[in-house]
Amino acid sequence: MELKEYHYVYYSYEEYGRGYFGSRTCKCLPEEDVKYFGSFHDRTFNPTQKIILKSDYATREEAYADEIILQEYYKVIENPHFANKSYQTSTKFYYTPSFEEAGMRGKKQHKNKLGMFQLTTEERVELGKRNGAYTRDNKLGIFTLTSEELSASAKKAYANGLGKLSKEVRSEYGKIGAKVQKENGTGIFSLTPEQRIENGKKSYENGVGIYSLTQEELKEIANRKYECCETGYISNAAGVVRYQRARGIDTSKNNRRKIS
């Protein structure tokens, strides 16, 4: 008699150390598969714990789908918290090139109209919508979870330090994103100065964004006092940020507190 196969997605980790996302097929109950911690190639990674994130998949392909979503959501190759050295696809692993290599490859593909650049912007958007709708409508991948389950998983992951990037890494990603948008004329860079001015006028006329606040509310916000957590310097929010930046102090919200 052939044993039943079980498919599951897991997170293995070192106690107080790095982690690893993966999927697995076994012929025992997933919670009994205690000796397997992943097919990682990083010999410095030594996991001793494993969490079964989900184990009711009908096929390995469904488990792969969630594994891919988790790995790409947490940017496991770029994120030093993770021991994953490659991203999973539905059939195999693939390795991610450096930013420089990816940039050169992207420029070459763009110049020669290869890969995704064979499609127009409208075709790429439409393809993304179709794939997303198919996954959603067929309850595949992450859509097999309820809103409550997704919320609980996200809270648990954040509490365990998953997906948290350093200030420097977030800043670098922001610069890269802005550069790509500027080069491709997307986002705010797709608008002319006249269009941006027109959008500002519409916000004013419709009372949205900052224009939804009264003069008293704006004045109250401007007069709020904050204190630098490291030095005790007091000013408004913008003043504290300028003070911290000039002295090389962390300018994140956690490093200043409201006192009035």
C-alpha positions in Angstrom: 0.0 0.0 0.0 1.4 3.3 -1.1 1.8 5.9 1.7 0.0 9.2 1.5 2.1 12.2 0.6 1.8 15.4 2.6 2.9 18.8 1.3 3.8 21.7 3.6 5.5 25.1 3.8 7.8 25.7 6.7 10.1 28.2 8.3 13.3 26.8 9.9 15.5 28.9 12.0 18.4 29.2 14.4 17.4 30.2 17.9 18.0 34.0 18.0 19.5 33.7 14.5 18.7 33.5 10.8 15.8 31.7 9.1 14.9 29.8 6.0 11.6 29.5 4.0 10.9 26.3 2.1 8.4 23.7 1.1 8.5 19.9 1.5 6.8 16.7 0.5 7.0 13.8 2.9 5.2 10.5 3.6 4.7 11.2 7.3 2.6 13.8 9.1 4.4 17.2 8.7 4.7 17.6 12.4 6.5 14.3 12.6 9.1 15.4 9.9 11.3 16.7 12.7 14.7 16.0 11.2 14.3 18.0 8.0 15.2 21.7 8.2 15.6 22.6 4.5 17.7 22.1 1.3 19.9 25.1 2.0 23.5 25.4 0.8 24.8 27.8 3.4 27.1 25.8 5.6 27.2 28.5 8.2 23.4 28.2 8.8 22.5 25.7 11.6 18.8 25.7 12.2 17.5 23.8 15.3 13.8 24.9 15.1 11.0 24.6 12.5 7.5 26.0 12.2 5.0 24.4 9.9 3.3 27.4 8.3 0.7 25.5 6.3 0.2 21.8 5.6 -3.2 21.2 4.0 -2.1 21.5 0.3 -3.6 19.1 -2.2 -0.5 19.2 -4.4 3.2 20.2 -4.2 2.5 22.9 -6.8 0.2 24.7 -4.3 2.9 24.6 -1.7 5.4 25.9 -4.2 3.1 28.8 -4.9 3.0 29.9 -1.2 6.8 29.3 -0.8 7.4 31.6 -3.8 5.1 34.3 -2.4 6.9 34.2 1.0 10.4 34.2 -0.4 9.7 37.1 -2.7 7.7 39.1 -0.2 10.5 39.0 2.3 13.2 39.4 -0.4 15.1 36.5 1.1 18.1 36.8 -1.2 18.7 40.5 -0.4 17.7 40.2 3.3 20.6 39.1 5.5 18.3 37.5 8.0 17.6 34.6 5.6 19.8 31.7 4.7 18.0 31.3 1.3 20.5 31.8 -1.5 18.0 31.3 -4.3 14.4 31.9 -5.1 12.1 28.9 -5.7 10.1 28.7 -8.9 7.4 26.1 -9.6 10.0 23.7 -11.0 13.5 24.7 -9.8 15.6 27.2 -7.8 17.1 30.2 -9.5 19.8 32.5 -8.3 19.4 36.2 -8.2 22.2 38.3 -9.7 23.6 41.4 -8.0 22.0 44.8 -8.6 24.8 45.6 -11.1 24.3 42.3 -13.0 20.5 42.7 -12.9 20.8 46.3 -14.2 23.1 45.3 -17.1 20.8 42.4 -18.0 17.8 44.6 -17.8 19.4 47.3 -20.0 20.3 44.6 -22.6 16.8 43.1 -22.6 15.3 46.6 -22.9 17.6 47.6 -25.8 17.0 44.3 -27.7 13.2 44.1 -26.8 13.7 40.7 -25.0 11.8 39.1 -22.2 9.1 41.3 -20.7 10.2 44.1 -22.9 8.5 42.3 -25.9 5.3 43.5 -24.3 3.9 46.9 -24.1 3.2 48.5 -20.7 -0.5 47.9 -21.2 0.1 44.2 -22.1 2.3 43.7 -19.0 -0.3 45.3 -16.7 -3.0 43.2 -18.3 -1.0 40.0 -17.9 -0.4 40.8 -14.2 -4.1 41.4 -13.6 -5.0 38.1 -15.3 -2.5 36.1 -13.3 -3.6 37.7 -10.1 -7.2 37.2 -10.8 -6.7 33.5 -11.7 -4.8 32.9 -8.4 -7.5 34.7 -6.5 -10.5 33.1 -8.2 -9.2 29.6 -7.9 -8.2 30.1 -4.2 -4.5 29.2 -4.9 -1.4 30.3 -3.1 -1.9 32.9 -0.4 -5.6 33.2 -1.3 -6.2 29.8 0.5 -5.9 31.8 3.8 -8.6 33.9 5.4 -8.0 37.5 6.2 -7.7 36.6 9.9 -5.0 33.9 9.1 -3.1 36.4 6.9 -3.2 39.0 9.6 -2.1 36.5 12.3 0.8 35.3 10.1 2.0 38.8 9.4 1.9 39.8 13.1 3.8 36.6 14.0 6.4 37.1 11.3 6.9 40.8 12.4 7.2 39.8 16.0 9.9 37.3 15.1 11.9 39.9 13.2 11.1 38.5 9.7 11.1 41.0 6.8 12.6 43.8 8.9 15.1 45.7 6.8 17.7 48.1 8.2 17.4 51.8 7.6 20.3 51.7 5.1 18.7 48.9 3.1 15.3 50.6 3.0 17.0 53.8 1.9 18.8 52.0 -0.9 15.6 50.3 -2.1 13.9 53.7 -2.1 16.7 55.3 -4.2 16.6 52.4 -6.7 12.8 52.5 -7.0 12.9 56.3 -7.6 15.7 55.9 -10.2 13.8 53.2 -12.1 10.6 55.3 -12.0 12.4 58.4 -13.3 14.2 56.4 -16.1 10.9 54.8 -17.1 8.7 57.8 -16.7 6.4 56.1 -14.3 4.8 57.1 -11.0 5.0 60.8 -10.3 7.6 61.1 -13.1 4.9 60.2 -15.6 3.3 63.6 -14.9 4.3 66.9 -16.4 4.8 69.9 -14.0 1.5 71.2 -15.3 -0.3 67.9 -14.4 1.3 67.9 -10.9 0.1 71.5 -10.3 -3.4 70.5 -11.6 -3.5 67.5 -9.1 -2.6 69.9 -6.3 -5.4 72.2 -7.3 -7.8 69.3 -7.4 -6.7 68.2 -3.9 -7.3 71.7 -2.6 -10.7 72.0 -4.3 -11.9 68.6 -3.0 -10.4 69.1 0.5 -8.4 65.9 0.5 -5.0 65.1 2.0 -3.5 68.0 4.0 -6.3 70.2 2.7 -8.8 68.2 4.7 -7.4 69.8 7.9 -8.6 73.1 9.4 -6.1 75.9 10.1 -6.4 75.2 13.8 -5.5 71.5 13.2 -2.5 72.5 11.0 -1.4 75.0 13.6 -1.7 72.3 16.4 0.4 69.9 14.4 3.1 72.5 13.7 3.3 73.3 17.4 3.6 69.8 18.7 6.9 69.3 20.6 9.1 66.3 20.2 12.3 65.2 22.0 15.3 63.4 20.6 15.5 60.1 22.5 19.3 60.2 22.5 20.2 63.8 23.4 17.0 65.3 24.8 16.9 68.1 22.2 13.3 69.5 21.9 11.7 71.1 18.9 8.8 70.4 16.5 9.0 67.1 14.5 10.8 68.7 11.5 13.2 70.5 13.8 14.2 67.4 15.7 14.7 65.5 12.4 17.0 68.3 11.0 18.9 68.3 14.3 19.4 64.5 14.3 20.4 64.4 10.6 23.0 67.1 11.1 24.6 65.0 13.8 24.3 61.6 12.2 21.6 60.4 14.7 19.0 57.9 13.6 16.0 59.9 12.4 13.4 57.2 12.6 10.1 57.8 14.5 11.3 55.4 17.2 14.1 57.8 18.0 11.9 60.8 18.9 9.0 61.1 21.3 6.1 63.5 21.4 6.0 65.5 24.6 3.2 68.0 23.9 
